[in-house]
Every structure is written in structure tokens, then in C-alpha cells.
Amino acid sequence: MRSRSPRIRLTVLSLEGLGLRLGLCGWLLTVTLLSGGCSGKSQGPYDASADPAAEFDTALARGASEGKPVLLIFGANWCPDCRAFAKEVSTEPLQGLVADHFVVLHVNIGNWDKNMDFVARFGEPVAQGIPSIAITDSQGIARFVTVGGVLASVRSLTSQELYEWFQHLITLLAQGFPEGSGG
């Protein structure tokens, strides 16, 4: 069960002057911050405090031991398509398909201001939209990277269409798709 921050509701009946209202808002913000209401913990699939390079090393080791490539999913919690994509990837039947074939790592890019040097290791997968993915072999070499914002409107896809898209990727992987091929 996820804990929720307490919410404070205050009704101001008759406060005169904008300064008093702004001062009250500032006080409420301070109370919220001090009480942990904005703890900085991730409120979605993309962890703002994660170290993607360290997590990638762990994912590579796990992938090598399980014989699976690493699926990097680049996105941000503010992005509706990123949240929709993450939800689909974590819901059956796609969850099972993905788990059977990949070690998954979500990478937070914020507003294109977080972890961009890590993202650049895989070309420019987020240049034209997010979510975006890269699939690497056990050596960390990108074997597939989405290009042109292919997944940037993933909300418009049905679950079945997304499942079939991943099946196609898995088929390409099994055939040894060429290094650097894109979607």
C-alpha cells in the first residue's frame, strides 16, 4: 500500500490584501515541504533519484545471467504517453511477453534535463519524443533504438497493437537484427 501525504484544506473566509494571501500560501507550502508532503519520491514509473548508469550495469549483469537483452524505456512521469506505456508494459499479457524476453529498466529524463548524458550513449532516442526505447545486448551495445518519436503517441495504440509491436521486435531480435536498427 502506498502512503499518501496528508492534505491540508484551508478555507479563507475574509482575508484582505493579496500580500496576506500570498504569505498564507507560502506558509502552507513550507508546512507541506517540512511535513514530507513533497518528499521527492517518485510518483510514477520513472524514479527521479535513480542512477541509470548503475542500474544499467545491474541490468546488464542480470541480462547476461538470464540470456536476455536489456530494454531501456526512456520517459518522464509528467508525460501521459510515458505513463500509459509503462502501465501497458506492466500489465498482462504484455508484461509476461516483455519479462520473458527482456530485463527492463525505466530511465527518467525529466524535461529533457535529467540523465541526458546516459541517454546519449544510445544515440538520440528521445530527440523527437518520449517514451522511447533502446534494446541492448549483454555488452551494452544498442541493437535497436526507436527513432522519430515512434512511441510518442502510444496512448492511441490498443493493448493488442502494442503487444504485436513487441512481438515483431522479439522476432527481429531472434533473427539477429542489425546493430543500430531503429523503429
N, C-alpha and C positions, 0 to 999 in steps of 0.2 A: 504494500500500500504506500502510495506516495504522500508525503506530508505536504500540507499546504501552508503557506504563510498566512498569518492572521490578517484579516481585512478590517480596516477601521473605517467606519462610516460616520461622517460628521455633517450635521445639517446646521448651517449658519442662518439664523433667523433674521438678525438685523445687525450686520456689520457695516459700518460706514467707512468708505475710503478703500481704494484699491490697495494701498500700502498694507493695511491691516489684513486684507485677504491674501495678498502675496506672502506676507510674513507667516500667516497661519499655514499656508500651503508649504512653505519652506520648513516649518516646524514639523508638519506631518511627514514630509519626505525624510527628514532627519530621524524621526522616530521609526519610520519604516526601515530605513537603512540600518540603524543601530539594533533593531529587533531581529535582523536577519531576513527581512521581507524581500530583499534583493540580494540574496546570498551569492549570486554569481554562478550558481549551479545551473547546469544545462537544463532547459525545459523542453528538450526535444532530442532527436537522434544525433545531433551534431554537437559534441562536447567542446565548449569554448576553451576549457582549460587543458584539453588533451595535448599531448606531444605526438604529432603524427609520425615523426621520424622514428621515435622509439617504438610506437605501436606498430609501425610498418615492419620494423626489424622483428618484432614478436610474431606478426602475421606471416612474414616470410619463413621463419623457423617452423611455425605450425604448418604452413603450406607444404614445406619440404617434407616434414614427417608424415603428413597425410596424403601427399601426392596431389595437392590441389594448387591452382594458381590463386593469387590474391586479387580480389575485386575491391578496388578503391571507389568509394562513392563520395564525390565532392559536392558539397551543398552548404546550406545555412538554415537555421531554424526559422528565420523570418520568411523564407521562401515557401509559398504554398505548394509548388510543384516538388520541391525537395522533401517536404513533409509527406506529401502524397506518395512519392516514390519510396521513401523509407518505410512507410506503412505497408505498401504493397510487397516490398521485399521481405517484410517480417510477418506476412500473413500467408497462410496456406491457400493455394498449393505452391505459390511461387517461393515461399520460404523454404520448403523442402527441396525444390529444384536447385535453388541457389546454394543451400547448405550442403547438398550432395556434391557440388562441383567447385565451390569457391570458399576461401577464407575471406570474410567480409570486414572491411574497415571503412567507417564513415569519417570523412575529413571536413572539418568546419572551415569555410573560407570567409565567414563574416560577410562584410560588404566589400568583398574583394580586397580586404585589408588584413586577413589572417592567413597564416601558413602558405602564403603565395610562393615562397622560395621552395617549399616542399612540393607544391603543385607543379611548379616549373620543371621538376625532374621528369615529368611525363609529357612535356610539350606544353600546349596551351589548351587543355581540355575545358577550361571554364571561360575562355575568351568570349564566347558568343552565347553564354547562358548556362544556368545550372537548373537541375542537377546534371552532373556529368560523371562519367566513369572512366577508369583505366583498369585494364587487366594485365597483371604482370606474371612472369614465370617465377620460379623459385629463386632466381638470381636477382629479382627486382627489375628485370628488363621489361619495359612496356611492350606487350604484344597486341594490344587493342586499346584505342583511346577514342571516345566519342568526339566528334568534331561538329562544328556548325550548329551547336545548340540542339542536337538531335533529341535530347530528353527534356528540353526547356519547357515543353508544353505537355508533359507526361500525364497531367490530370485529364487530358482529353482522350487518353487511351483507356480501353477497358482492361480489366484484370486479365482476360484471355489474350488480348493483343500483346500485353506486356510479357505474359508467360511465353507466348510464341516467339517474341523477340529474343528473350533469353535462351529459348531452345535453339534458335538459329545461331546465337553466339556460341553456345556449347558445341554445336555441330562444327562450326568454324574452328573452334579450339581443338576438337578431336582430329580435324584434318590438318592441324598444324598451320593455322592461319599465319600469314606473313607478319614479320615484325613491323610494328608501327601502323598496321592497318587500322582504319577508323570507320565509325559507324555512320 
